[in-house]
């Protein structure tokens, strides 16, 4: 099977796309416009648990599921704007990179005094990381029946590794370092 790319959820073609998905097809939704209702509409059509989360800029890194799906050549996406979703953890392909690489860096740059206890600092840092990981520009859901897959790609520009991500998604071919 090939791949169907869509960028709107309105119209009579959606029943054909949904049937294709139910029969094991691969659907990629380009969430490149400010259609903040689209994730919920996709949920209604395809049974995904996706909600619009934010429209902002981050630098992104691949999750373990992302590396399994897309390969190992692309590990991150530069600082770029995207429509972000809140999705189940197993469907997260790219997530925002934490601002601080470690709890030590967080403490050094964010904590004003030595009055904060270590446990509070660690909890705040973990909360920061957890909050970011819930805002994803790229998610993939696999249907429980039929094996169809739907991807949401929320980048609004085509810079950095986005063309390679699109190619890997649409051709279902993994990127490779070697």
Phi and psi in degrees as GROMACS dihedral restraints (atoms count N, CA, C in turn):
[ dihedral_restraints ]
;  ai    aj    ak    al  type     phi  dphi    fc
    3     4     5     6     1   -91.5    20    10
    4     5     6     7     1  -144.8    20    10
    6     7     8     9     1  -139.6    20    10
    7     8     9    10     1   139.5    20    10
    9    10    11    12     1  -110.1    20    10
   10    11    12    13     1   128.0    20    10
   12    13    14    15     1  -107.9    20    10
   13    14    15    16     1   129.1    20    10
   15    16    17    18     1  -130.3    20    10
   16    17    18    19     1   156.5    20    10
   18    19    20    21     1  -134.5    20    10
   19    20    21    22     1     7.1    20    10
   21    22    23    24     1  -144.7    20    10
   22    23    24    25     1   158.0    20    10
   24    25    26    27     1  -113.2    20    10
   25    26    27    28     1    13.0    20    10
   27    28    29    30     1  -101.8    20    10
   28    29    30    31     1   156.3    20    10
   30    31    32    33     1   109.0    20    10
   31    32    33    34     1   166.2    20    10
   33    34    35    36     1   -72.3    20    10
   34    35    36    37     1   -20.5    20    10
   36    37    38    39     1   -66.0    20    10
   37    38    39    40     1   -19.1    20    10
   39    40    41    42     1   -65.9    20    10
   40    41    42    43     1   -29.9    20    10
   42    43    44    45     1   -68.3    20    10
   43    44    45    46     1   -35.9    20    10
   45    46    47    48     1   -67.3    20    10
   46    47    48    49     1   -42.0    20    10
   48    49    50    51     1   -64.3    20    10
   49    50    51    52     1   -43.3    20    10
   51    52    53    54     1   -63.5    20    10
   52    53    54    55     1   -41.2    20    10
   54    55    56    57     1   -64.1    20    10
   55    56    57    58     1   -40.9    20    10
   57    58    59    60     1   -59.2    20    10
   58    59    60    61     1   -46.4    20    10
   60    61    62    63     1   -60.3    20    10
   61    62    63    64     1   -45.5    20    10
   63    64    65    66     1   -64.1    20    10
   64    65    66    67     1   -23.9    20    10
   66    67    68    69     1   -93.9    20    10
   67    68    69    70     1    14.0    20    10
   69    70    71    72     1   100.5    20    10
   70    71    72    73     1     8.9    20    10
   72    73    74    75     1   -75.4    20    10
   73    74    75    76     1   162.8    20    10
   75    76    77    78     1  -107.6    20    10
   76    77    78    79     1   121.4    20    10
   78    79    80    81     1  -121.2    20    10
   79    80    81    82     1   132.2    20    10
   81    82    83    84     1  -118.5    20    10
   82    83    84    85     1   121.9    20    10
   84    85    86    87     1  -100.6    20    10
   85    86    87    88     1   124.6    20    10
   87    88    89    90     1   -91.5    20    10
   88    89    90    91     1   102.8    20    10
   90    91    92    93     1   -87.7    20    10
   91    92    93    94     1    51.4    20    10
   93    94    95    96     1   -86.5    20    10
   94    95    96    97     1   -12.2    20    10
   96    97    98    99     1  -104.3    20    10
   97    98    99   100     1   167.3    20    10
   99   100   101   102     1   -79.4    20    10
  100   101   102   103     1    47.4    20    10
  102   103   104   105     1   -91.1    20    10
  103   104   105   106     1    83.9    20    10
  105   106   107   108     1   -71.1    20    10
  106   107   108   109     1   -14.9    20    10
  108   109   110   111     1   -86.2    20    10
  109   110   111   112     1   -15.0    20    10
  111   112   113   114     1   -56.9    20    10
  112   113   114   115     1   -43.2    20    10
  114   115   116   117     1   -57.9    20    10
  115   116   117   118     1   -41.7    20    10
  117   118   119   120     1   -69.3    20    10
  118   119   120   121     1   -37.4    20    10
  120   121   122   123     1   -63.4    20    10
  121   122   123   124     1   -39.6    20    10
  123   124   125   126     1   -62.9    20    10
  124   125   126   127     1   -36.6    20    10
  126   127   128   129     1   -60.2    20    10
  127   128   129   130     1   -44.4    20    10
  129   130   131   132     1   -64.6    20    10
  130   131   132   133     1   -38.4    20    10
  132   133   134   135     1   -79.3    20    10
  133   134   135   136     1   -38.7    20    10
  135   136   137   138     1  -116.4    20    10
  136   137   138   139     1    -0.2    20    10
  138   139   140   141     1    73.9    20    10
  139   140   141   142     1    26.2    20    10
  141   142   143   144     1   -92.3    20    10
  142   143   144   145     1   153.2    20    10
  144   145   146   147     1  -103.1    20    10
  145   146   147   148     1    69.1    20    10
  147   148   149   150     1  -116.6    20    10
  148   149   150   151     1   138.8    20    10
  150   151   152   153     1  -135.1    20    10
  151   152   153   154     1   143.6    20    10
  153   154   155   156     1   -62.4    20    10
  154   155   156   157     1   137.1    20    10
  156   157   158   159     1  -115.5    20    10
  157   158   159   160     1   -47.6    20    10
  159   160   161   162     1  -168.7    20    10
  160   161   162   163     1   164.4    20    10
  162   163   164   165     1  -127.2    20    10
  163   164   165   166     1   105.7    20    10
  165   166   167   168     1  -161.3    20    10
  166   167   168   169     1  -177.2    20    10
  168   169   170   171     1  -109.2    20    10
  169   170   171   172     1   138.5    20    10
  171   172   173   174     1  -148.4    20    10
  172   173   174   175     1   170.7    20    10
  174   175   176   177     1   -98.5    20    10
  175   176   177   178     1   142.7    20    10
  177   178   179   180     1  -122.9    20    10
  178   179   180   181     1   153.2    20    10
  180   181   182   183     1  -131.4    20    10
  181   182   183   184     1   151.3    20    10
  183   184   185   186     1   -73.3    20    10
  184   185   186   187     1   142.8    20    10
  186   187   188   189     1   -84.3    20    10
  187   188   189   190     1   175.5    20    10
  189   190   191   192     1   -60.2    20    10
  190   191   192   193     1   -43.3    20    10
  192   193   194   195     1   -62.3    20    10
  193   194   195   196     1   -36.2    20    10
  195   196   197   198     1   -64.3    20    10
  196   197   198   199     1   -41.9    20    10
  198   199   200   201     1   -66.8    20    10
  199   200   201   202     1   -37.8    20    10
  201   202   203   204     1   -64.6    20    10
  202   203   204   205     1   -38.1    20    10
  204   205   206   207     1   -80.0    20    10
  205   206   207   208     1   -45.0    20    10
  207   208   209   210     1  -103.3    20    10
  208   209   210   211     1   -10.6    20    10
  210   211   212   213     1    95.4    20    10
  211   212   213   214     1  -168.8    20    10
  213   214   215   216     1  -111.4    20    10
  214   215   216   217     1    -0.2    20    10
  216   217   218   219     1   -76.3    20    10
  217   218   219   220     1   -34.8    20    10
  219   220   221   222     1  -105.4    20    10
  220   221   222   223     1   114.1    20    10
  222   223   224   225     1  -110.6    20    10
  223   224   225   226     1   -14.7    20    10
  225   226   227   228     1  -153.7    20    10
  226   227   228   229     1   167.8    20    10
  228   229   230   231     1  -129.2    20    10
  229   230   231   232     1   131.8    20    10
  231   232   233   234     1   -59.4    20    10
  232   233   234   235     1   167.9    20    10
  234   235   236   237     1   -56.4    20    10
  235   236   237   238     1   110.2    20    10
  237   238   239   240     1  -152.9    20    10
  238   239   240   241     1   156.5    20    10
  240   241   242   243     1   -77.8    20    10
  241   242   243   244     1   147.4    20    10
  243   244   245   246     1  -157.4    20    10
  244   245   246   247     1   153.9    20    10
  246   247   248   249     1   -84.1    20    10
  247   248   249   250     1   121.8    20    10
  249   250   251   252     1  -106.4    20    10
  250   251   252   253     1   148.6    20    10
  252   253   254   255     1  -115.9    20    10
  253   254   255   256     1   156.0    20    10
  255   256   257   258     1  -102.8    20    10
  256   257   258   259     1   119.8    20    10
  258   259   260   261     1  -138.5    20    10
  259   260   261   262     1   163.4    20    10
  261   262   263   264     1   -58.9    20    10
  262   263   264   265     1   148.6    20    10
  264   265   266   267     1   -54.3    20    10
  265   266   267   268     1   -42.5    20    10
  267   268   269   270     1   -68.4    20    10
  268   269   270   271     1   -11.4    20    10
  270   271   272   273     1  -100.6    20    10
  271   272   273   274     1     0.6    20    10
  273   274   275   276     1   -81.4    20    10
  274   275   276   277     1   120.6    20    10
  276   277   278   279     1  -102.6    20    10
  277   278   279   280     1   -43.5    20    10
  279   280   281   282     1  -124.3    20    10
  280   281   282   283     1   140.7    20    10
  282   283   284   285     1  -133.0    20    10
  283   284   285   286     1   155.4    20    10
  285   286   287   288     1   -61.7    20    10
  286   287   288   289     1   140.1    20    10
  288   289   290   291     1   -76.0    20    10
  289   290   291   292     1   132.6    20    10
  291   292   293   294     1   -58.9    20    10
  292   293   294   295     1   146.5    20    10
  294   295   296   297     1   -62.8    20    10
  295   296   297   298     1   -35.9    20    10
  297   298   299   300     1  -112.3    20    10
  298   299   300   301     1   133.4    20    10
  300   301   302   303     1   -72.7    20    10
  301   302   303   304     1   -19.7    20    10
  303   304   305   306     1  -152.8    20    10
  304   305   306   307     1   164.6    20    10
  306   307   308   309     1   -64.5    20    10
  307   308   309   310     1   -31.5    20    10
  309   310   311   312     1   -64.3    20    10
  310   311   312   313     1   -44.3    20    10
  312   313   314   315     1   -63.6    20    10
  313   314   315   316     1   -41.0    20    10
  315   316   317   318     1   -58.5    20    10
  316   317   318   319     1   -47.8    20    10
  318   319   320   321     1   -61.5    20    10
  319   320   321   322     1   -43.6    20    10
  321   322   323   324     1   -63.9    20    10
  322   323   324   325     1   -40.8    20    10
  324   325   326   327     1   -95.8    20    10
  325   326   327   328     1   -23.2    20    10
  327   328   329   330     1  -110.9    20    10
  328   329   330   331     1   -26.8    20    10
  330   331   332   333     1   -88.7    20    10
  331   332   333   334     1   127.7    20    10
  333   334   335   336     1   -78.6    20    10
  334   335   336   337     1   -27.9    20    10
  336   337   338   339     1  -145.7    20    10
  337   338   339   340     1   173.4    20    10
  339   340   341   342     1   -84.1    20    10
  340   341   342   343     1     5.7    20    10
  342   343   344   345     1   -71.3    20    10
  343   344   345   346     1   -25.7    20    10
  345   346   347   348     1   -70.8    20    10
  346   347   348   349     1   130.0    20    10
  348   349   350   351     1   -78.1    20    10
  349   350   351   352     1   157.0    20    10
  351   352   353   354     1   -59.3    20    10
  352   353   354   355     1   -39.3    20    10
  354   355   356   357     1   -64.5    20    10
  355   356   357   358     1   -42.3    20    10
  357   358   359   360     1   -63.7    20    10
  358   359   360   361     1   -41.8    20    10
  360   361   362   363     1   -61.5    20    10
  361   362   363   364     1   -46.2    20    10
  363   364   365   366     1   -63.7    20    10
  364   365   366   367     1   -40.7    20    10
  366   367   368   369     1   -65.0    20    10
  367   368   369   370     1   -42.5    20    10
  369   370   371   372     1   -64.9    20    10
  370   371   372   373     1   -40.7    20    10
  372   373   374   375     1   -64.4    20    10
  373   374   375   376     1   -45.3    20    10
  375   376   377   378     1   -63.9    20    10
  376   377   378   379     1   -38.9    20    10
  378   379   380   381     1   -61.4    20    10
  379   380   381   382     1   -41.0    20    10
  381   382   383   384     1   -59.7    20    10
  382   383   384   385     1   -49.4    20    10
  384   385   386   387     1   -63.4    20    10
  385   386   387   388     1   -43.8    20    10
  387   388   389   390     1   -63.5    20    10
  388   389   390   391     1   -41.8    20    10
  390   391   392   393     1   -61.7    20    10
  391   392   393   394     1   -42.3    20    10
  393   394   395   396     1   -64.9    20    10
  394   395   396   397     1   -40.8    20    10
  396   397   398   399     1   -66.8    20    10
  397   398   399   400     1   -12.9    20    10
  399   400   401   402     1   -89.5    20    10
  400   401   402   403     1    -0.5    20    10
  402   403   404   405     1  -115.1    20    10
  403   404   405   406     1   100.1    20    10
  405   406   407   408     1  -117.4    20    10
  406   407   408   409     1   138.4    20    10
  408   409   410   411     1   -90.4    20    10
  409   410   411   412     1   -11.9    20    10
  411   412   413   414     1  -141.2    20    10
  412   413   414   415     1   118.8    20    10
  414   415   416   417     1  -133.4    20    10
  415   416   417   418     1   150.6    20    10
  417   418   419   420     1  -135.5    20    10
  418   419   420   421     1   129.6    20    10
  420   421   422   423     1  -116.1    20    10
  421   422   423   424     1   136.5    20    10
  423   424   425   426     1  -109.1    20    10
  424   425   426   427     1   128.8    20    10
  426   427   428   429     1   -64.8    20    10
  427   428   429   430     1   142.3    20    10
  429   430   431   432     1   -69.2    20    10
  430   431   432   433     1   -33.2    20    10
  432   433   434   435     1  -116.1    20    10
  433   434   435   436     1   132.6    20    10
  435   436   437   438     1    92.0    20    10
  436   437   438   439     1   -20.5    20    10
  438   439   440   441     1    74.5    20    10
  439   440   441   442     1     8.4    20    10
  441   442   443   444     1   -63.6    20    10
  442   443   444   445     1   155.7    20    10
  444   445   446   447     1  -130.0    20    10
  445   446   447   448     1   143.9    20    10
  447   448   449   450     1  -129.6    20    10
  448   449   450   451     1   134.7    20    10
  450   451   452   453     1  -115.8    20    10
  451   452   453   454     1   146.5    20    10
  453   454   455   456     1  -116.7    20    10
  454   455   456   457     1   123.6    20    10
  456   457   458   459     1  -118.9    20    10
  457   458   459   460     1   112.8    20    10
  459   460   461   462     1  -101.9    20    10
  460   461   462   463     1     6.9    20    10
  462   463   464   465     1   -67.6    20    10
  463   464   465   466     1   136.4    20    10
  465   466   467   468     1   -95.4    20    10
  466   467   468   469     1    -9.9    20    10
  468   469   470   471     1  -126.3    20    10
  469   470   471   472     1   163.6    20    10
  471   472   473   474     1  -106.3    20    10
  472   473   474   475     1    37.3    20    10
  474   475   476   477     1   -92.8    20    10
  475   476   477   478     1   170.7    20    10
  477   478   479   480     1    63.0    20    10
  478   479   480   481     1  -132.4    20    10
  480   481   482   483     1   -88.3    20    10
  481   482   483   484     1     6.4    20    10
  483   484   485   486     1   -58.0    20    10
  484   485   486   487     1   -44.7    20    10
  486   487   488   489     1   -58.2    20    10
  487   488   489   490     1   -39.2    20    10
  489   490   491   492     1   -68.3    20    10
  490   491   492   493     1   -36.6    20    10
  492   493   494   495     1   -63.7    20    10
  493   494   495   496     1   -44.4    20    10
  495   496   497   498     1   -61.8    20    10
  496   497   498   499     1   -46.1    20    10
  498   499   500   501     1   -60.4    20    10
  499   500   501   502     1   -45.5    20    10
  501   502   503   504     1   -63.3    20    10
  502   503   504   505     1   -40.9    20    10
  504   505   506   507     1   -64.4    20    10
  505   506   507   508     1   -48.8    20    10
  507   508   509   510     1   -73.0    20    10
  508   509   510   511     1   -30.1    20    10
  510   511   512   513     1   -98.8    20    10
  511   512   513   514     1    -7.2    20    10
  513   514   515   516     1    54.2    20    10
  514   515   516   517     1    38.1    20    10
  516   517   518   519     1  -114.6    20    10
  517   518   519   520     1   134.7    20    10
  519   520   521   522     1   -77.9    20    10
  520   521   522   523     1   144.2    20    10
  522   523   524   525     1   -77.5    20    10
  523   524   525   526     1   154.6    20    10
  525   526   527   528     1  -142.9    20    10
  526   527   528   529     1   143.8    20    10
  528   529   530   531     1   -76.1    20    10
  529   530   531   532     1   -28.3    20    10
